[in-house]
C-alpha cells in the first residue's frame, strides 16, 4: 500500500531539512485545495544564477505531508478566507524558527519576533489541522475545530493552543523496556490515554474505561488462556514510534516482529534477546537524537514496487514489461525494505517532494483517464442512439414499401374487400352487425371475408391479410405468413398503394434529415468533449519548475551561429550588462 502519512522519524528528518529556510520571508500564501496550502518564501540576500532572489515553495497538507517542492501546481483563482487570514498576518514576515513539538507529529513555524510573532502550527496526525496563532499561542484561525472535555483539550478559535501537552522525547531505559514487555497493555487502552498523538497529562482513567479493561481481562482469563501479543505491536505501543519503525528496530535486533509475548513470566524474551533489543532501540534513538538536535541532514530513500501485468494464456510474448511505482519514502533505510529496489536522494526533503509529486501526478493522470473514458462512453451512447434512430426509420421505409407491394400484388382482392364493406355501410348496416357478418362469411368460406382481419371504421380503415401470390414464387415464399395491411376505404387499391409510397418518401426524407442533424450534433459533442479534456489535462498537469537563466530578464535571442544576443530593457539594465556580465571577447 502506498504511503500516505508521515511518522515521527519522517517529521523529525523533514524539520531538520526545513531549518535551512530560517531567515527567508513569506512572500505569499496560496490554497491548492481545502487542505493543501503553498507558502512562497524568498531570500533577498541569496541571489541565484539568474540574478534573482532565491525562491522556495513550501507545501503543507493538513494531516498528510510537509515539504518544499520543485513542481508547479494549479492554484485557486480566488483565495479562501483562511488563505486571506494567513496573508494578513504572516506575509512579508521573516521565518525565525522551525521546530517539532516534542516528538509528536506537530510542526511549528515562527514568523516574526517578540509580541509581533505569529505561529503556523501543522498537525500531521488523525484528520490533521493547520492553525494560525499569535505570540501567546492564542488561535486566530484554523481549519478544523475540535475538543475533548475528558482530557481538557480545546482546539478552537480564541483558545490557547496546548503546546505543553506533548510527548517529550526520552531515551528508552532497560527498566522502561522491561516494564513494557512484562505488562503488555490491552488494545485500545493507549488510545484512551491519548488524543490523536498528544498524550494526556492526566494518568487517571475514567470509571467506564477501567471497567472496560477489567471486563476484557476477565473474559480472557475465563477462556483458560492468557492474552498474547506480538512483539511488534507491544514495542510500537510502548515507544510510540509506529509499526514501521518498531519492525525496523526488532529486525535490527535479530528478532521476529511476529513473536508472541505472554502476560506472565516473560517466557519468550531471554536476557540475550532483551539486550539485543535494547541495543537496537538505543541505536535508532541515537540516530533520531542526532537528527533532532545535531547537524545531521538525513538522506532520502524512495522504495519501488514492481508490478508485472497479468498475461492471458492465449497471449504468447517473450518480453514481459514490468511497471515500477513509488511505494514508500523514509529518511533511514528500514531493515524490512533493504531487499527492495530503491532510489537514494541527497536530502529527505527532496525525496518527499519527488515521492508525493509523483503520486499526485499519477492520481491526476488516473482522474483524467477516468474522465476521458466517461467522455468516450458518452460519445458512444450518442452514436448508438443515432444508429438506432436511423435503423428505426429505415425499417419504417422498408415496411411502407412492403405494404405498397402487397397491395399491388393483390389489387383485385383489395378492391373487392373495399367494395364489399362500402356497400354494407351504404345500405346503413350497423358496425357491430357488419363485424358479425364478416365473421359468419369467413366461417362459410367466403374468400373476400377471409381477407378482412379487423375493421377500423372509426378511422374509415380496414386491415387485410395479404401475401405475395405471384406465380413465380418459390416454396419458401409460399410458406411465408401473411401480412396485415391497413387500407383506406375512401381510396381504391391503386390509391392505397400510392399512399404507402408517399409515406415511404416522407420517411426517407426524415431519415436523411435525421442523419444530417445527428452527424452535426455528434461532431459538435466530440469537439466539445475533446476541448474540455485538453483543458483539464493542461490545468491539472503537475510540471517541474523550469530553471530561469540569468539573461532572461533582458531582451535576448540566440543567433543561427549559436551566439547569445542581449539588450537591456532600459538604461539601467544596459549599464548592468556592461558592468556585471560583459567580459573580454564579448562584442
N, C-alpha and C positions, 0 to 999 in steps of 0.2 A: 504493500500500500504506500502511495506517495506521501512523503512527509508534509504536514500542514502546519504544525505548531513548533515553536522553539522551546527547548528545555533550558534548565538552569545553566548548564555549561555553554549553550549557544548564546544566551543572553550575556553572560559574563565576557565571552570572547568578543561579541559584537560591540559591547560597551567599550572594551579596550581599543577596538579598531576605530570607533567613532570619536575617541578623545582627541584625535588629530584635527577635528573640526573646531575645537575650542579657539576662540578668537575671531571666528567668522561672524558676519552679521546676517540676520534674516532679511532677505530682500523681498520675499513674498510667500504667500501660502495659497495652495490650490487644492480643490477637492476633486479626486478622480471618481470616487464612489462614496456612498454614505458612511463607509467605514475606513476608507483609504484616503490619506492626505499626503500632499507633496510639499515639502519645505525647500525653498530655494535659498541657499546660503552663498554669500560672496565674501571674498577676502581681498580687500583693496590693496593690501601690502604685497600680496603674492601675485606676480604677473606671469601669465602663461606665454607659450611660444608665439601666440598670435598678438601679444601685446595687450591683451585684455585682462581684466581682473579674474582671478580664479573663481569658478562657479561650481557648486556641488548641489546635487538634488538628493534630498533625504526623504525616503519613502517610509511612512508609518501606516500600518494596517492594524486596526484595533483587534487584539486577541490573537493575531497570527504572526506578524513579521515586522522587522525593522532593519533597514539597510540603506546605504546610498545606492544610486542607480545611474547607469550609463545609457539607459534606454528611454526613449521618448514615448509618453503615453498621452492619450487624448484626455484633455481636461474639460471640466464642465464650463460651459459658456457663461452661466450665471452662478456666481459663488453662493453657497448656502449661508444661512445665518451664523452657523458655527464657524465657518471659514472667515466671515467678516469680523466676528468677535476676536479670532486669533490674530487677524491682520491688525486690528485696532491696538492690541496690547503688545505684540512682540515684533511687529515689522520695524526694521531699522535697529532693533536691539542686538547687542553683542552676545554671542553664546559664551557663557562664562564657565559652565561645568556640565559634564555628562557623567552620571553615576547610576549604579544599580542599587536599589533599595534592599539592604541586607543581601540575602541570596535568593530573594523572591524574583519572580519574572515581572518586575516593575522597573522601569527606567525613568529617571528624572532629568529633564533638560532645564538648565537655569539660564534665563535671558535677562541681563541687567544685574546691577549690584544694589545692595542695601534695601532701602524702603521701596525703591522703584523696580525691584526684581520681580519677575514673573516666572512661573514654572509650568512646563509642559510635562504631564505625567502620563506615560503609556503603560497600560496593563496588558500583558500577553497571556493571561490565563482565562479559563472559563469563557464567557461571552466577550471578554475584553472590554476596554474602556479607554478613552482619551480625554484628559481633563486639562483645564487651564486654571491655575491658582495665582493668588497674589503672593507677596513676600511672606505672609503669615500662613501660607498654605490653605487659605480660605478659597473654596471652589467658586470660580466665576462662571464657568460654563463647562459642560461635559456632554458626552454622547449618550450615556446610559446612567440613570439614577437607580439605586437600589439600597436596601437597608436590611440589617439583621438585628432585631431587638434582643434576641437571646445573647448575642455577643457584644451588643452595644456599638455596632458598626453602622455608620450612616454615611453613605456616599451620595450626597445630594448637593445642589447649588446652595451657596451661602452657608455651608457647613465646613468645618475644618477637616482636611484630609488626614486620616490617622497614619502618619508616616512612622510613628513609634511602634506601631503594631506590625512587626515584620519578623521574618526568620533571620536571626543573626547567625552568621557563619561561625561554626565552632568545629574544631577538629574532632574526629571520632577517636575516642579512647577505648582501651580494651574493656573497661568496665561498662561503658555505654553499649559497645557491641555485644558483650556477653549478655547484658540485660535484655537487649533487643532479640537475641536468638533464643534466650531461655524462656521469655514470657511473650510469645507472639500475640499480637492484637487481633481481635476478630475483624473481619472485613466490615467496613462501614464505620468503625469506631474512630479512626483517624479523621475521616471526612467530617464526622460530627464535631471534631475539635478544631476544624479549620474552616475558613471562609475563602474558598477559591484561591488558595495559595498564600493567604496571610494567616498565620497562627493566631489563635485567640490567646489573650493574656491570662484569661481565667482558666484554671485547671479543673474546675468543678463541672461535672456533668449534670444535666437536669435529671429529675427522677425518672422521667419516661425513658431516657436513653440508658440509664443504669438498669432499669427493669428489662429493657430490650436485650442488653448484653447478658444479664443473668439468665433470661429465658433461653438465649441461644446456647449458653454454656450448659444449661440443664438438659436441653434437647440433645446436645452432643454426647453427654455422659449417659443419658438414658439408653442410647443406642449401644452401649457396651464397648465403645472405642473412642479414642481421643482424636480431636481435630488435628489434621496435619496440613502444613503449609509449605509451599515451595520456598527455597532459599531466595530466589529472585524477588518474589512478592514481599517477603519479610524484610529483606535488605532495602527494597525500594521504600517501604513504609517507614523504616527506622531512619534512613538517611535523608529521604526526601529528594533524591536526585532523579527519580523517574525510572521506568523499567529498562530503557535502553542503556543508560549509564550503569545501572545495577548489574545488568547482564555482562557488560564490559568488565566491571570490577571482578565479578565471580569467575569469568573465563581467565582473567589475568592471574587469579589465584590458583588456577588449575582445577577448579571445581565445576560441577554441573549446575546450571541455573534451575533445572527442574528437580533438584534434590529435595526430598521431603524432610521437614523438621518437625519433631514431636513436641508435645506440650511439656513433657516432664523428662528430667534427667539428661536432656540434650543428647540423645543417643547417637545421632548421625554426625555430630561435629566433634572430632577429637582435637587435641592440642595442636597437632601439626597443621590440620586444616584451618583451625582458628587463627594461628599465627600467619599462615599464608593469606587468609582473607584480610586480616588486619594490615598486613604489609601492602596488599593491593589497594586497599582503601587509602592508606597513607600516601602511596604513590600518586593516586588520582588527585587527592586533596592538595598535594604539593604542586601539581600542575595547575589546579584551579586557583590556588593562592597566588601562584606566580602570575597568572593571567589577571587576577583581580587587583593585585597590589604591586606587581613587579613591572618590568619593562618588556615582557614577552608579548609580541604581537602574533596571535595564533594564525596558523595556516588554515586553508580551507580544503576540504575533501568532498567531492561530489561523486556519489556511487551510482553506478549504472545498473539498469535492469534490462536484460536481454530477452526479447520475445521472438520466438520463431513462429511464423504463420503456419496454421494447420492446413496441410495439403490433403486434398481428396485422393482416394485410391486410384481414381481414373487419371489424375494428373501425374505425368511422368516428366520429371525435370531433374537434372543433375545438380543445379545450383539452388541453394536454399538461402534466401535473403533474410538476414536477421536484423531486427529493429532494436535500437538502443534508446532507452528512456531514462531520464533522471528520476531517481527513486529516493535518495537520501542525501542530506548535506550535514556535515559535522566539523567542528574545529579540531577534533582529535580523532585519529583513525581507530574506531572501535574494534575490539577483537573479533566480534561476530561478523564483521564486514571485511576482514583482511583478505579473504579469498575471492572477493568480488572485484570486477573491473572498476577502476576509479579514475577521476581526473583531479589533479592537485593544482591549487591556485595559491598565489603568494599570500593573500590575506583571506580571512574568513568572511569579511565584508564583501569582497569580490565574488566569493563562492556563493554567498546568499543571493546576490544580485543576479548572477548567472542562472542559478537554480530556479528561483521564483519567477524571473522574467521568462525563462524557457517554458516553465509550466503554464504561466499566464498566456503566453503566445500560443501554446498548444490548445488551451481552453478556448481562446478566441477563434482559432482555426476550426476547432470542432463545432463551435456555435455557428460559424459561417457555413461550414459544410451542412449542418442540420437545416439552416435557413435555405441554403441552395437546394437541398433535397426536397424540402416542403414546397419551394417555388416550382421545381420541376414536376412534382406531383400535381400541383395546381394547374400548370400548363397542360399536363397530360389529361387531366379531368376536362379542361376546356376543349381540347382536341377530341376527346372521346364523346363529349356531348354534341359537338358539331357533327361528328361522323354518324352518331345515332339519329340526329335530326335529318341529315341528308339521306340516310338509309330509309327512314320512315317515309319521307317524301317520294323516294324512288319506288318504294313498294306501292304507294298510292298511285303513282303514274302507271306502274305495271297492272294494277288492279283495274284502273279505268280502261286501259287497252283491252284487257281480258274480257271485261263486261261488254264493251262495244263489239268485240269479235264474236262473242257468244250470241249476241242479238242478231248479228249479220248471218251467223250460221243457221239461225232458226227464225228467219224473217216471217215465214208463213205461220208458224206456230205462235209466235209472239203477237202477230196481228189478229189471229183467231181468238186468243185469250183476251186481248184488249177489247175486241168487238163483243164477245160474249158478256163481259162484265158491263160494258157500256149499255148494251141492250137491256140487261136486267135492271140497271139503275134508271134507264129511260122509262121503263114500264112502272116505276115507282115502287120497286121491291125494297123492303126494309133491309138494312145492312145485316142484321142478325139472320134474317131469312136467307139472304144471299150466301152468307157463310155456311149455313146449314145445307143449302142446295149444292154448294161446291163439294162438301164432304160426301153427300149422297151420290153425286155424279162420279166422284172419284172412286167410291166403292163399286159402283156399277161398271167401271172400266172406261169411262169417257176420257179419251186422250187429252182433250183440251183442259178438262178439270184436273187431270193428273199433273199438268204443268204448273198449276197455281199452288204456291206454297202457303202464302198468307196474304190477307187483304189489309191494306193500309188506307182505307177510304178517307180517313180524316186528313190525309195528306194527298189524296187523289192518286195513290200509287198502289201497285201490287207487286209481290215478289214471285218470280217464276223460277222453276227448276230447269236449267238449261245445260246442255252438254254439246260437245263437238260431234255432229252427226254427219260429217263428210264421208264420202265413200272410200277415200284413200287412208283412213285411219288404221293404224296397226293395232295389235291385240292389247298393248299396254295402254294406249289412249282410250280404247273401248272400255277398259276396266276402271277408268278414272271416275271419281264421284262427281255427281252433277253439282253445278254452282248455283247459288241463289243470286239472281239478278233482279234489281229493282227497276221497274219501268213506270213511266208516267202515263196515266190513262188518257190524258188530253193530247198525247202525241202518238204518231204512228211508230212502227218498228224502226224505220229508217231515221225518223226524227229522234227516237230514243238513243239509237247508236251514235248519231251526230252529237247529242247531248253529252254522252260519255266521252267522246273525242274532245269536245270543248273543255270538259273538266280536266282531261289529260293535259291539254295545252296550258291551262291555268296552273296545274301542279308543277309542270316543267318550268314555267316562268318563276313560280315561287321557289322552286328548288335552286334555280340559278341565282336568284337574288339572295337566298339564304347562304349559299356557298360563298358568294362575294362578300356579304356582310360579315360572315364568320371569319373569313380569311383576314379581313382588315382588323377585326376585333382581336383575333389571335396574335397577329403580328404586333399590334399595339400593346397587348398584355405581355408578350415576350420581351419587347423592347423596354417596357417599364420595369419588368422584373429584373432584367439584366442590369439596368441602370442602378436600381436600388441595391442589388448585390455588390456591384462595383463600388458604390459609395460607402456601403457598410464595411467592405473589406479595406477600403482606403482609410476610413475613420478609425476602425478597430485595430489596425495593424500596430504592433509594437516594434519600433525600429531603433537601431543603435544610434546614439548621438554622434553626428559627424564631427570629426576634428576640424576646427576652424584654423586656417592658415593665417600667418601674420599679415600677408599682403591683401587679405580680403576686405579690410576696412578702407582700402584705397580703390580708385578706379584701376582695373587691371585686365589684361588678356595675355594669352600665350601665342606667340607667332608660329608660323609653319616651321620655322627653324628651331623651335623649342626655346625661344628666349622669352623671359617674363618681362612684360612692359607694365609699369605702374605710373600713376599720376595722382597727385593729391586732389581731394575734393574742394580744398580751399588753400589759401596761402599758408596757413599754419601747418597743414599736412604736408605741403611741399617742403617747408623748412624742416619738418620732422624727417622726411625721406632723406634729405641731404645730410643731416647731422647724425641720424641714428642708423640708417640702413645702407647708404651708399658706401662702397668700398673701392679699392683700387681695381681698375679694369672695367668698372661699370660705365655705361655710356649715358 
